[in-house]
Amino acid sequence: MKFFVDTADTKEIKALAASGLLDGVTTNPSLMAKSGRKFQDVLAEICATVPGPVSAEVAATEFDGMMAEARVLRAIAKNITVKVPLTPDGLRACRHLTGDGAMVNVTLCFSAAQAILAAKAGATFVSPFIGRLDDVGENGMALIADIVTIFRNYAAFKTEVLVASVRNPTHVVEAAKLGAHVCTVPPAIMRQLFNHPLTEKGLAAFLADWAKTGQQIA
């Protein structure tokens, strides 16, 4: 499974990239607004930090506007992935952009039927929002299971399942068990994946025993 981080905070991205565990970044208009900076500058800095896909979302809702904004986004860096909504105009833009060699992330997916349309449109990634489904009493992970199963039935589908709206480490593990290609997670959730009380307890015991020897390795 690939790990993307869902943020526009360049300090957080640089810190996580230094771990060697980060494969890409996803952003959206809300995250970009929180940065308080010019979006082109933020995206250029992120793309220079992370060589993998960096999703940048269009703000337009109709086809011509999406295509115009996509040209601006693609000019920022080669690893920009244009993010479009799962609407008729969004899927039309997806088809045109992928036909021109761009990476495209189709976002705001909430059903298997929508995911099929995204794959048919040639999306590089489709982003089902599992946390938001859970919030309204539906089963987000069941949707991931359905999409992964459907995509496996068709070799022509090259679209990767990018699990979004992740709320906890369990979501990440369950998505991995189901065979999702990517999880995009907030920085706090990424760090939680490291944590286990027995790891901390074991390390403390090892260090205490080593200290008793009075030795040094280097």
C-alpha positions as CSV (number, residue, x, y, z in Angstrom):
1,M,0.0,0.0,0.0
2,K,1.1,3.5,-0.8
3,F,0.9,6.3,1.8
4,F,-0.2,9.8,0.8
5,V,-0.5,12.6,3.4
6,D,-3.6,14.8,3.3
7,T,-2.4,18.3,4.0
8,A,-1.0,21.5,2.5
9,D,1.3,22.1,5.5
10,T,4.7,22.1,3.9
11,K,6.5,21.7,7.3
12,E,4.5,18.6,8.1
13,I,5.1,17.2,4.6
14,K,8.9,17.7,4.8
15,A,9.0,16.0,8.2
16,L,7.1,13.0,7.0
17,A,9.0,12.8,3.7
18,A,12.2,12.6,5.7
19,S,11.0,9.2,7.1
20,G,11.1,7.7,3.6
21,L,7.5,6.4,4.0
22,L,5.7,9.0,2.0
23,D,4.6,8.2,-1.5
24,G,2.5,11.3,-2.4
25,V,0.4,14.2,-1.1
26,T,-3.3,15.1,-1.5
27,T,-4.6,18.6,-1.1
28,N,-8.0,20.3,-1.5
29,P,-9.3,23.9,-1.5
30,S,-10.0,23.8,2.2
31,L,-6.5,22.6,3.0
32,M,-4.9,25.2,0.7
33,A,-7.0,28.0,2.3
34,K,-5.6,27.0,5.7
35,S,-2.0,27.6,4.5
36,G,-2.6,31.3,4.1
37,R,-0.2,31.4,1.1
38,K,-0.5,31.6,-2.6
39,F,-1.5,28.2,-3.8
40,Q,1.0,28.0,-6.7
41,D,3.8,28.6,-4.3
42,V,2.6,26.0,-1.9
43,L,2.1,23.4,-4.6
44,A,5.6,24.1,-6.1
45,E,7.2,23.6,-2.7
46,I,5.3,20.4,-2.1
47,C,6.1,19.0,-5.5
48,A,9.8,19.8,-4.9
49,T,9.7,17.9,-1.6
50,V,7.8,14.8,-2.7
51,P,8.6,13.2,-6.1
52,G,5.4,11.2,-6.1
53,P,1.9,12.4,-7.1
54,V,0.7,15.6,-5.6
55,S,-3.1,16.1,-6.0
56,A,-4.2,19.7,-6.7
57,E,-7.9,20.3,-7.0
58,V,-9.7,22.5,-9.5
59,A,-12.2,25.0,-8.2
60,A,-14.3,25.2,-11.4
61,T,-17.4,23.1,-11.7
62,E,-17.9,23.1,-15.4
63,F,-15.8,21.5,-18.1
64,D,-14.2,24.5,-19.8
65,G,-13.2,26.1,-16.4
66,M,-11.8,22.8,-15.2
67,M,-9.6,22.5,-18.3
68,A,-8.4,26.0,-18.0
69,E,-7.5,25.5,-14.3
70,A,-5.9,22.2,-15.1
71,R,-3.5,23.8,-17.5
72,V,-2.4,26.2,-14.7
73,L,-1.9,23.4,-12.2
74,R,-0.1,21.1,-14.6
75,A,2.4,23.9,-15.4
76,I,3.5,24.0,-11.7
77,A,5.3,20.6,-11.8
78,K,5.4,17.3,-13.6
79,N,4.1,15.4,-10.6
80,I,0.9,17.4,-10.2
81,T,-2.2,15.2,-10.2
82,V,-5.2,17.2,-11.3
83,K,-8.1,16.6,-8.9
84,V,-11.6,16.8,-10.3
85,P,-15.0,16.1,-8.7
86,L,-17.0,13.0,-9.6
87,T,-19.6,14.9,-11.8
88,P,-20.4,14.6,-15.5
89,D,-18.2,17.6,-16.2
90,G,-15.5,16.3,-13.9
91,L,-15.4,12.9,-15.7
92,R,-15.4,14.6,-19.1
93,A,-12.4,16.6,-18.0
94,C,-10.8,13.4,-16.6
95,R,-11.0,11.7,-20.0
96,H,-9.5,14.7,-21.8
97,L,-6.7,15.2,-19.2
98,T,-5.6,11.5,-19.0
99,G,-5.8,11.4,-22.8
100,D,-3.2,14.2,-22.8
101,G,-0.9,12.3,-20.4
102,A,-2.0,13.9,-17.1
103,M,-2.5,12.1,-13.8
104,V,-6.1,12.7,-12.5
105,N,-7.6,12.0,-9.1
106,V,-11.4,11.8,-9.2
107,T,-12.6,12.9,-5.8
108,L,-15.8,12.8,-3.7
109,C,-16.7,9.2,-4.6
110,F,-19.4,7.7,-2.4
111,S,-20.6,4.7,-4.4
112,A,-19.3,1.8,-6.4
113,A,-21.3,3.0,-9.4
114,Q,-19.4,6.3,-9.3
115,A,-16.1,4.4,-9.0
116,I,-16.9,2.4,-12.1
117,L,-17.6,5.6,-14.0
118,A,-14.2,7.1,-12.8
119,A,-12.4,4.0,-14.0
120,K,-14.2,4.2,-17.4
121,A,-13.1,7.8,-17.7
122,G,-9.5,6.7,-17.2
123,A,-8.9,8.2,-13.8
124,T,-5.4,7.5,-12.3
125,F,-7.0,7.5,-8.8
126,V,-10.5,7.4,-7.5
127,S,-11.0,8.7,-4.0
128,P,-13.8,7.1,-1.9
129,F,-14.5,9.1,1.3
130,I,-15.0,6.5,3.9
131,G,-15.1,8.7,7.0
132,R,-17.9,10.8,5.6
133,L,-19.9,7.7,4.8
134,D,-19.4,6.5,8.4
135,D,-20.7,9.9,9.6
136,V,-24.1,9.4,7.9
137,G,-24.5,5.8,9.1
138,E,-23.1,4.0,6.1
139,N,-20.2,1.6,6.0
140,G,-17.2,3.2,4.4
141,M,-15.0,0.1,4.4
142,A,-17.7,-1.9,2.7
143,L,-17.5,0.6,-0.2
144,I,-13.8,0.0,-0.5
145,A,-14.3,-3.8,-0.5
146,D,-16.9,-3.4,-3.3
147,I,-14.7,-1.1,-5.5
148,V,-11.6,-3.3,-5.1
149,T,-13.6,-6.4,-6.0
150,I,-15.1,-4.8,-9.1
151,F,-11.8,-3.4,-10.3
152,R,-10.1,-6.8,-10.0
153,N,-12.7,-8.2,-12.4
154,Y,-11.5,-5.9,-15.2
155,A,-7.9,-5.9,-16.4
156,A,-8.7,-2.8,-18.5
157,F,-9.3,-0.8,-15.3
158,K,-6.0,0.8,-14.3
159,T,-7.5,3.2,-11.8
160,E,-6.1,2.9,-8.3
161,V,-8.3,3.0,-5.2
162,L,-7.2,5.9,-3.0
163,V,-8.9,5.7,0.4
164,A,-9.7,9.2,1.6
165,S,-11.4,10.7,4.7
166,V,-9.4,8.4,6.9
167,R,-10.2,9.0,10.6
168,N,-8.0,6.4,12.5
169,P,-5.3,3.8,12.1
170,T,-7.9,1.0,11.9
171,H,-9.2,2.5,8.6
172,V,-5.7,2.2,7.2
173,V,-5.2,-1.4,8.3
174,E,-8.7,-2.4,7.0
175,A,-8.1,-0.7,3.7
176,A,-4.7,-2.6,3.3
177,K,-6.4,-5.9,4.1
178,L,-9.0,-5.2,1.4
179,G,-6.2,-4.5,-1.1
180,A,-6.7,-0.8,-1.6
181,H,-3.8,0.8,-3.5
182,V,-3.4,4.0,-1.5
183,C,-4.4,5.6,1.7
184,T,-4.2,9.3,2.2
185,V,-4.2,10.3,5.8
186,P,-3.8,13.5,7.9
187,P,-0.3,13.9,9.5
188,A,-1.7,13.0,12.9
189,I,-3.0,9.7,11.7
190,M,0.3,8.9,10.0
191,R,2.1,9.4,13.2
192,Q,-0.4,7.2,15.1
193,L,0.6,4.3,12.9
194,F,3.9,4.2,14.7
195,N,2.5,4.0,18.2
196,H,2.0,1.0,20.4
197,P,2.5,0.9,24.2
198,L,4.4,-2.3,24.2
199,T,6.9,-0.9,21.7
200,E,7.5,2.0,24.1
201,K,7.7,-0.3,27.1
202,G,10.1,-2.7,25.4
203,L,12.4,0.1,24.3
204,A,12.5,1.6,27.8
205,A,13.5,-1.8,29.2
206,F,16.2,-2.4,26.6
207,L,17.7,1.0,27.2
208,A,17.6,0.6,31.0
209,D,19.4,-2.8,30.7
210,W,22.0,-1.3,28.3
211,A,22.7,1.6,30.7
212,K,23.6,-0.9,33.4
213,T,26.4,-2.2,31.4
214,G,28.2,1.1,31.3
215,Q,29.1,0.5,27.6
216,Q,28.8,2.6,24.4
217,I,28.4,1.4,20.9
218,A,30.1,4.5,19.3
